[in-house]
Amino acid sequence: MEGDHDHQERTSHWSFKIIFKCTSTETTEDQVLVLTTPPQTILAVKEQIEAVFNVPVCSQRLEYESLVMKDADEIGLFHIRSGDTLMVTYKAKAMCDELKIVVDWMQSLYSLMERQTLHTDADDQQAYNTIMFGYQAGIMEDLAYKKFSPWVSPVTQANKLYFLQIGGLEVLMDLYSLILQQTWSELAVEKNIAR
């Protein structure tokens, strides 16, 4: 009989009642997190919470029956079952989806610049299109003035932590270093400005 129960847990959906406690607004909110497979680690649970509720992994303090759980801990250590209640304490939600777009754009630009030396009109046009996409979308301006400003607000702090968590700073620094190394010919951007 117990083997049948274990088989059912492995094959059916898992769900947790999540009590979110936001320290910056001093509010609580109850939600349900449904997982298609049982998580193996606390980190896996936190990643799902981030994906569904925009609370970055690095900002979550996850508790079960008043025990603070660490990312590397296995679910089995706490005897957690589907339907149990978890408490997530955090300072603020982040703009996760929007920040992923920023980092993806920076990574695309970096990859484009790294794999080619800009010297032909086709290369220049591809670089121009990638740069202009970011410019027209206001990606870097949006990052500076909407995601990271005002500097000390809880949401801004959550955005900065998430940006670091997903490797945004490393990509930004790599991109900056690569830009400094480039010997830029007159790009389509400059050609269009001159016209």
N, C-alpha and C positions, 0 to 999 in steps of 0.2 A: 504494500500500500504506500509506504513512504517513497518508494521508487517512482510510483505513478505521480505523486505530488511533486517530486523534484523534476520529473519530465515535463509536467504542466508548467512549472515555473520557468523552465528553459525555453519553452516554445510559445508561451503567451505573452501578451503585452505586460509591461511593468508600469506601475504608476506610483507616484509619491504625492502626498499633500505637502506643498511647500508653503511655509509661513515666511514671507519676506519682511524683514525689519530694516527700514531705511533710517540710518542714524542722522542724516542731514535734515530730514523732514519730520522725524519722530513719528512715522506712520508704520502701520503693519498692513499686509495684504496677503490673503490666502489665494493660492493658485494650485492647479494640478499639473504635474509633469508626467507625460506618458512616454514611455520608452518602448521601442519595438523589440529590444533584446535586453536581458538583464545586464546591468553594468558590472564590470569586474572591479573597478577601483573608484575611489572617491573623486579622482580627477575626471573620470568619464561622466560622472553625475554632474560635476561642475561645468564641464564643457557643454552638456545638454542644457543646463540652466542658462548658460551664456547664449547659446544659439536661439533659445526660445524667448528668453526674458531680457536680454541685453544687459545682463550683469556680468562684467568681465570676470573670468576665473580668478585673476590676481586680486580682485576686490571682494571676493566672497569669503565669508567665514561660515562654514557649514557645520551644523551641530545636529546630533541625534541623541535624544534623551539627555540633554545637557552636556554631552561629550563633544568636544571640538575634534573634528576629523581632519586628518592631513591628506594631501593629494595622493600620496603613494599608498595610503592604507587601502586594503582590500575590503570590499563590501562585507564579505563573510566575517571579518574581524568583529564587526558590530552586530552581527546577526540581523541585518536589515532585510526586511521582506517588502514585497509589493504591497502598497497601501499604507505603509508607515508614513509618519510625519517627520519632515526635516525642517530645520530653521536655517534661513540664510540671512545673515546680517551683512549689510553693505552700506556704503556712503551715498552712492548715486548710481543710476544706470548710465551707460555710455551709448554713444551713437555708433554701435558696432558695425552695422551694415555700411554706413557711410564712410567710416574710417577704413574698412576693407577696400572700398573702391579707390580711395586715395593711395593706399599702399600698393594696390594692384597697378594703378596708373604709373606710379613711380618705378615699380619693378619693370613694367613694360618699357618705359623710357630708358631705364638703365640697360636692359637686355638689348634693346635696339642700338644704343650707343656703344655698348661693349663689343658687339659682334661685327661692327662695321666702322670703317673710317669714312666719314662723310665726305665724298668727293664727286660723286656723279649726281646729275639732276634727279635721278630716281631715288637715290639714297637721301638726298636733300628733301625730296617731296615726302618720303615716308617719315623722316624725322619731323618735318614741318607738320604733317598730319597728326602725329602723336603729340607734339608740343601744343598744337592748336586745340586739340581735343581737351587737354588739360586747361589751357588758357580760357577757352570758351566756356567750359564748365566751371571755371573759377576755382579749380581744385586747390591750388596752393593758397589762394586768398581765403577761401572758405576754411581751410585748415587753420590758418593763422587767426582769422577774425571771428569765426563762428564756433569752431570746435575747441580752440585753445584760449578763448577769451570770453569773459573776464578771467584773468589768470588764476584766481583763488576760489572760484565757485566749485561746489561739489561735482557738478556735471563736467566741468572743464577738467578737474582732477581725474575723474573716471575716464574721460576721453584720453588724457595724456598717458595714464597707466595702461589703457588698452592699446594705444598706439605703440607703446614700448613692448607690450606683451606679444603683439603680432609681428614684431620685427621692423616696425616703421622707422625707428631711429637709425637702425643699421642700414636700411635701404636708402634713407635720405643721405646719410653720410657717404655711402658708396657712390650714390649718384653725384653728390657734390664733388667728391674726389675725382670721379671720371670726367665731370665737366671741366674741372681745372686742368686735366691732362689733354683735353681735346685741342686740336688746332683747327679751329672752325673756319671753313671757307664761307663765303657769303651764302648764307642759308636762304631758303625761300622766304622765311620770315622777313629777313633784311631786304630781299629783293622786292617783296610786296610793299614794305614800308617806303622804300625808295621810289616806288611808282607813283 
